Amino acid sequence: MSIKLSGWDDTIVALATPPGIGAIGVIRLSGTEAIQISNQLFPSKDLTQQSSHTLHFGYLKEGDKTLDEVVLSLYKAPRSYTGENTVEISCHGSPYIQQQIIGACIHRGARLAKPGEFTQRAFLNGKLDLTQAEAVADLIASNTSASHKTAINAIRGGFSAALKDVRDQLLQFSALIELELDFSEEDVEFADRTRLRNLIEEAQVKLAKLLHSFQLGNVIRNGISAAIIGKPNAGKSTLLNAFLNEDRAIVSEIAGTTRDTIEEVLNIDGILFRLIDTAGIRARSIDTIENAGILKSLQKMQQADLVLYLFDVNETTPGELETVRREMSVANIKCLFIANKIDGSNEEALKEKFEAADVTFIAAKTGLHLDTLKQEMVAQVLGGEVGAENVIVTNARHYHALQEVQKALTDVTDGMNNKLPGDLLALDIRRCLQYLGEITGEITNEDQLDYIFSKFCIGK
């Protein structure tokens, strides 16, 4: 399916590689005149007579002036990323050379591309649906293995495929119900209500899984904040340094050394953890600055996605730990309990002492069991492995549209339970189809597309 909008038949040009000095830069042209414009600058051969998907080496020239020695990649419509005639110019990575070539293309009729315009044209020409197009931006921005896997799956059409079957069957039922309206005087039913009910139940199960995955999708896309909380001298700063394998925080035997929060980012198995080392929490302090640090620690604990509650096994009693457990539970705070300073102690005896089903035992100073702690942190967040085949919703626009689909499906079920006439059922089914179509781009408008693609980088 392709979508035609006015003003999309010209030729655009942009730098497709990051700006700055490098060995190679790639300049991309796309549009009806892309090959002709490149041909005017490339006297080595006639590009208009060359086959698609071919490479051509030679000099780019503007009049008598040589711009650069380049390799041109030629793609003829519709066999290109955008579905249009496309030329990619691989030149030397000098910003001056790149600007000279882009300027020469503009002088011959191209215009500078807007952010995301190449991918937008790919969508408009039916090369990608909207979820796949948005996944291109996610792939470019991916900085962990988990975010890379989810973006690749979406580009391959995993998310679209999860919705396609539901949409196709709803379309069939919508057509049959519309047909019933033409024979309303004869009181016939072309749409099997039992089959429709079963379809809706299956669709709601699928949608519930997709909606539930959004929490995980947010973690994959944005990372998770993890506040290291505990009493003074529990070893919080030592733990942060052990995670980072460097002396990022000052460590001292003096209680209250950490006065302010320290934040660092750690990648564990493809998940970004924003680690927050906080001031030690205790009931009272005569130091005004330390009290301010304690207050800030409590605020960070409330705001964090995960709390790492660290305690000294030599200074904490099981009763004190149980009190903290209850407080965390009442406050609905996701918490991982960590027993520190176990080096030199009987680990089995400590596990028995603290009834350690939900406690991870470590020695931050020596790094003992630090890998086990990292695995526990990932398990707390993911609850399982992120595979390339998993469909995970990471986009807030998709999430809100799925919520509307879920509501509309519930209304269809309620309508059948109340024996509503076909025309009213058809309205709710159309609502489902509308929101599903908005996700994949089968129903959209120019303003929405401009907003979505404006968040892309120029040249993509």
C-alpha positions in Angstrom: 0.0 0.0 0.0 1.3 3.5 -0.9 0.0 6.8 0.2 0.2 9.9 -2.0 0.6 13.3 -0.5 1.0 16.6 -2.3 4.6 18.0 -2.6 6.3 14.6 -2.4 7.5 14.3 -6.0 10.6 16.4 -5.7 14.2 15.2 -5.1 15.8 15.5 -1.7 19.5 15.3 -0.5 21.2 15.0 2.9 24.2 13.7 4.6 23.4 10.2 5.8 26.4 9.8 8.0 27.1 11.7 11.3 28.5 15.2 10.7 32.2 15.8 11.4 35.6 14.6 10.1 35.9 10.9 9.2 37.3 8.6 6.6 34.1 8.3 4.6 30.9 10.3 4.3 27.7 9.2 2.6 25.4 11.7 0.9 21.9 10.4 -0.1 19.7 11.6 -2.9 16.1 10.4 -3.5 13.4 11.4 -5.9 12.5 11.4 -9.5 15.6 13.5 -10.5 18.1 11.8 -8.3 19.9 9.9 -11.1 19.8 12.9 -13.5 21.2 15.3 -10.9 24.0 12.8 -10.0 24.7 12.2 -13.8 25.3 16.0 -14.3 28.1 15.8 -11.7 29.6 12.5 -12.8 31.2 12.7 -16.3 32.9 9.3 -16.0 29.8 7.5 -17.5 26.1 7.9 -18.2 24.3 6.9 -15.0 20.9 6.9 -16.7 22.0 3.9 -18.8 23.3 1.8 -15.8 21.5 -1.0 -14.1 20.0 -0.7 -10.6 22.0 -1.9 -7.6 25.4 -1.1 -9.2 28.5 0.8 -8.0 30.3 3.4 -10.0 33.8 4.8 -9.3 35.0 8.2 -10.6 35.2 11.9 -10.0 32.4 14.3 -9.2 32.9 17.6 -11.0 31.1 20.9 -11.1 32.1 22.5 -14.4 35.9 22.4 -14.4 36.1 22.0 -10.6 36.8 18.5 -9.2 34.8 18.0 -6.1 36.0 14.6 -5.0 36.8 11.0 -6.0 33.7 9.0 -5.1 31.8 5.7 -5.3 28.1 6.1 -6.4 25.6 3.4 -5.4 22.7 3.4 -7.8 19.2 2.2 -6.9 16.3 2.5 -9.4 12.6 2.8 -8.3 11.0 0.9 -6.9 13.9 -1.2 -5.7 15.3 1.2 -3.2 14.9 2.0 0.5 12.5 4.9 -0.3 10.9 3.2 -3.3 12.2 6.1 -5.5 15.3 6.6 -7.6 18.1 6.8 -5.1 21.8 7.6 -5.3 24.2 7.3 -2.4 27.5 9.1 -2.8 30.4 7.7 -0.8 32.9 10.6 -0.6 35.8 11.5 1.7 34.8 12.5 5.2 35.7 16.2 5.0 32.8 18.4 6.1 34.0 20.9 3.4 33.8 18.3 0.6 30.4 17.1 1.8 29.0 20.6 1.8 30.4 21.2 -1.7 28.7 18.1 -3.0 25.3 18.8 -1.3 25.5 22.4 -2.5 26.1 21.2 -6.1 23.1 18.9 -5.9 20.8 21.7 -4.5 22.1 24.0 -7.3 20.8 21.4 -9.8 17.3 21.1 -8.4 17.4 19.0 -5.2 16.4 20.4 -1.8 17.7 19.6 1.6 15.8 16.8 3.2 13.8 17.3 6.4 14.4 15.1 9.5 13.2 11.5 8.8 12.1 12.4 5.2 13.8 9.4 3.6 12.0 6.9 5.9 8.8 8.9 5.6 9.0 8.4 1.8 9.7 4.7 2.3 6.4 4.6 4.3 4.4 6.7 1.8 5.6 4.4 -1.0 4.6 1.2 0.8 8.1 0.0 1.5 7.5 0.0 5.3 4.4 0.3 7.5 4.4 2.9 10.2 5.5 0.6 13.0 8.5 -0.5 10.9 9.3 3.1 10.0 9.3 4.1 13.7 11.5 1.1 14.5 14.1 2.5 12.2 14.6 5.4 14.6 14.6 3.0 17.6 17.3 1.0 15.9 19.5 4.0 15.3 19.0 5.0 18.9 19.6 1.5 20.3 22.5 1.4 22.8 22.0 -2.1 24.3 21.4 -5.6 23.0 17.8 -5.6 24.3 16.9 -2.4 22.6 18.6 -3.6 19.4 16.7 -6.9 19.5 13.3 -5.3 19.9 13.9 -2.7 17.2 15.1 -5.4 14.7 12.0 -7.5 15.4 9.8 -4.5 14.8 11.6 -3.7 11.5 11.1 -7.3 10.4 7.4 -6.8 10.9 7.0 -8.7 14.1 4.7 -6.2 15.8 2.7 -5.6 12.6 2.2 -9.4 12.2 0.8 -9.6 15.7 -1.9 -7.2 14.7 -2.6 -8.3 11.1 -4.5 -11.4 11.9 -6.8 -9.6 14.3 -7.4 -6.8 11.9 -8.1 -9.1 8.9 -10.7 -11.1 10.8 -12.4 -8.0 12.1 -12.6 -6.6 8.6 -14.4 -9.8 7.5 -16.9 -9.5 10.3 -17.4 -5.8 9.7 -18.2 -6.5 6.0 -20.6 -9.3 6.9 -22.4 -7.1 9.5 -22.6 -4.3 7.0 -24.1 -6.8 4.6 -26.8 -7.6 7.2 -27.8 -4.0 7.2 -28.7 -4.3 3.5 -31.1 -7.2 4.4 -32.4 -5.7 7.6 -36.0 -6.3 6.7 -35.4 -10.0 6.2 -33.9 -10.5 9.7 -30.9 -12.6 8.6 -27.4 -12.9 10.2 -24.4 -13.3 7.9 -21.9 -12.8 10.8 -21.6 -15.8 13.1 -21.9 -14.2 16.6 -20.3 -17.1 18.4 -17.3 -17.0 16.1 -17.1 -13.2 16.5 -17.1 -13.7 20.3 -14.3 -16.2 20.2 -12.3 -14.0 17.9 -12.7 -11.1 20.4 -11.6 -13.2 23.3 -8.5 -14.4 21.4 -7.8 -10.8 20.4 -8.1 -9.5 23.9 -5.6 -12.1 25.1 -3.1 -11.0 22.5 -3.7 -7.3 23.2 -3.3 -7.9 27.0 0.1 -9.5 26.4 1.1 -6.5 24.2 -0.1 -4.0 26.7 1.6 -5.8 29.6 4.9 -5.8 27.6 4.9 -2.0 27.5 6.4 -1.8 31.0 9.3 -4.0 29.9 9.5 -2.0 26.7 9.9 1.2 28.7 12.8 -0.4 30.6 14.4 -1.5 27.4 14.1 1.8 25.7 14.8 4.2 28.6 16.6 2.1 31.2 15.8 1.8 34.8 16.7 3.9 37.8 18.2 1.9 40.7 18.7 3.7 44.1 21.3 2.1 46.4 19.8 2.7 49.9 20.9 1.7 53.4 22.3 2.8 56.7 25.6 4.8 56.9 28.7 2.6 56.3 26.6 -0.3 54.9 28.9 -0.2 51.8 26.8 1.7 49.3 29.7 3.7 47.8 31.9 0.6 47.8 29.2 -1.3 45.9 28.9 1.6 43.3 32.7 1.5 42.8 32.6 -2.3 42.4 29.8 -2.1 39.8 31.8 0.5 37.8 35.2 -1.1 38.5 36.6 2.4 39.4 36.8 4.7 42.4 33.8 6.9 41.5 32.6 7.5 45.0 34.6 8.4 48.1 34.8 5.4 50.5 35.5 6.0 54.3 35.0 4.3 57.6 33.5 7.5 58.8 29.6 7.3 58.8 27.9 10.0 56.7 30.8 10.4 54.2 28.4 10.5 51.2 26.4 13.8 51.5 24.8 14.0 48.1 23.6 11.5 45.5 26.0 10.2 42.8 24.5 8.9 39.5 26.2 6.6 37.0 25.0 4.3 34.2 25.8 0.6 34.0 24.8 -1.8 31.2 24.0 -5.2 32.5 22.9 -7.8 29.9 21.5 -5.2 27.6 19.6 -3.2 30.3 20.8 0.3 31.3 20.7 0.8 35.0 21.0 4.4 36.3 22.7 3.7 39.6 22.1 6.2 42.3 24.5 6.2 45.3 22.7 7.9 48.2 23.5 9.3 51.6 23.1 6.8 54.4 19.7 6.8 56.1 19.5 7.1 59.9 17.0 8.6 62.3 19.0 11.6 63.5 22.1 13.6 62.7 23.5 16.7 64.2 24.9 17.7 60.8 22.5 19.9 58.8 24.2 18.9 55.5 24.0 15.2 56.3 20.3 15.6 57.1 19.7 17.3 53.7 21.4 14.3 52.1 19.2 11.8 54.0 16.1 13.7 52.8 17.3 13.5 49.2 18.0 9.8 49.6 14.4 9.2 50.7 13.2 11.1 47.7 15.4 9.1 45.3 14.0 5.9 46.9 10.4 6.9 46.2 11.3 7.9 42.6 13.4 4.8 41.7 12.2 1.9 39.6 14.2 -0.5 41.8 15.7 0.0 45.3 18.9 -1.9 46.2 18.6 -2.1 50.0 22.1 -2.8 51.2 22.8 -3.8 54.9 25.8 -4.8 56.9 25.3 -8.4 58.1 27.4 -7.6 61.1 25.3 -4.6 62.2 21.7 -5.6 61.2 19.4 -8.0 63.0 16.7 -10.1 61.3 14.0 -8.1 63.1 15.4 -4.8 61.6 15.4 -6.3 58.1 11.8 -7.6 58.5 10.7 -4.0 59.5 12.3 -2.7 56.3 10.6 -5.4 54.3 7.2 -4.4 55.6 7.8 -0.7 55.0 8.9 -1.3 51.4 5.8 -3.5 50.9 3.4 -0.9 52.3 5.1 1.8 50.1 4.8 -0.5 47.1 8.5 -0.2 46.3 10.2 -2.8 44.3 13.2 -3.8 46.4 16.1 -6.1 46.2 17.7 -6.9 49.6 21.5 -7.2 49.6 23.5 -8.5 52.6 27.0 -7.0 52.5 30.3 -7.7 54.2 29.9 -11.5 54.3 33.7 -12.1 53.6 35.1 -14.1 56.5 31.7 -15.2 57.7 29.8 -18.5 57.4 27.5 -17.9 54.4 25.2 -20.7 55.1 24.7 -19.6 58.7 23.9 -16.1 57.5 21.3 -17.4 55.1 19.7 -19.3 57.9 19.8 -16.3 60.2 18.1 -13.9 57.7 15.7 -16.4 56.2 17.3 -15.4 52.9 14.9 -16.3 50.2 14.8 -12.7 49.0 18.3 -11.7 50.0 21.5 -11.7 47.9 24.7 -12.1 49.9 27.8 -10.2 48.7 31.1 -8.7 49.7 31.3 -5.4 47.8 34.9 -4.7 48.8 36.2 -8.0 47.2 33.5 -8.3 44.5 32.3 -11.7 45.9 29.0 -12.7 44.3 28.8 -9.4 42.4 27.8 -11.3 39.2 25.0 -13.1 41.1 23.7 -9.7 42.2 23.7 -8.4 38.6 21.7 -11.4 37.5 19.2 -10.8 40.3 18.9 -7.1 39.2 18.2 -8.1 35.6 15.7 -10.8 36.7 13.8 -8.2 38.9 13.4 -6.0 35.8 12.8 -8.5 33.0 11.3 -11.5 34.6 12.8 -13.5 31.7 15.0 -13.2 28.7 14.4 -10.8 25.9 14.5 -12.8 22.6 14.6 -11.5 19.1 11.3 -13.2 18.5 9.5 -11.5 21.4 7.0 -8.7 20.4 7.5 -5.9 22.9 5.7 -2.6 22.8 8.2 0.2 23.3 6.2 3.1 21.7 3.8 5.2 23.8 1.7 5.9 20.7 1.2 2.2 20.1 0.4 1.6 23.7 -2.4 4.2 23.8 -3.9 3.0 20.5 -3.9 -0.6 21.8 -5.8 0.6 25.0 -8.4 2.1 22.7 -8.7 -1.1 20.7 -9.1 -3.1 23.9 -11.9 -0.7 25.0 -13.7 -1.0 21.6 -13.5 -4.9 21.8 -15.1 -4.8 25.2 -17.9 -2.6 23.8 -18.5 -5.2 21.0 -18.8 -8.0 23.6 -21.1 -5.9 25.7 -23.2 -5.1 22.7 -23.6 -8.8 21.8 -24.5 -9.6 25.4 -27.2 -6.9 25.3 -28.3 -8.1 21.8 -27.6 -4.8 20.2 -28.5 -4.5 16.4 -25.8 -5.0 13.8 -25.4 -1.3 13.0 -24.3 -0.5 16.5 -21.9 -3.5 16.6 -20.5 -2.3 13.3 -19.6 1.1 14.9 -17.6 -0.5 17.6 -15.8 -2.8 15.2 -15.0 0.2 13.0 -13.4 1.8 16.1 -11.2 -1.2 16.6 -10.2 -1.1 12.9 -9.5 2.6 13.1 -7.1 2.3 16.1 -5.3 -0.7 14.6 -5.0 1.2 11.3 -3.5 4.2 13.1 -0.8 2.0 14.6 0.4 0.5 11.3 -0.3 3.7 9.3 -3.2 2.4 7.2 -5.2 5.3 8.7 -3.3 8.4 9.2 -3.0 12.1 8.3 -0.2 14.4 7.2 0.2 16.2 10.5 0.6 13.0 12.4 3.3 11.8 9.9 5.1 15.1 10.2 5.2 14.8 14.0 6.4 11.2 14.0 9.2 11.7 11.4 10.3 15.0 12.8 11.9 13.1 15.6 14.3 11.3 13.2 17.7 12.5 12.4 18.3 14.3 9.0 19.5 11.8 6.4 17.4 8.9 7.5 
